[in-house]
Amino acid sequence: MTRVNNYHLLHRELAEEDPWRLDANAFEQERHSQMLRLSFSQGPITNALEVGCAAGAFTENWRLIASG
């Protein structure tokens, strides 16, 4: 696969709303729920870094809950 072909494939994939179907995946939803529960178990969080955020599905869920 050439670099140009790889670019076009990735561009097309990322143009979708949920390219990895994380929002509809029951396992991912449960995993996010557990991570959110654990992240807030010790009180409010003022700073966070999500490593390997992929499409940002967890980041978006965390942001919505953290902002109240």
C-alpha angles and dihedrals in degrees: 000000000000124000091249092051090047090051093051093047092050092044091053092047094049092048088073120094093238106011096178094037092237094148093060097040112106093204092052092046091053092045091051091047092053093045091050091049091051095044092057097038093097097046134272121347119220099180132025140168121202110203115206094014095171106184094355097249094139092041091055093049091047092048093052093051095041093051091053 
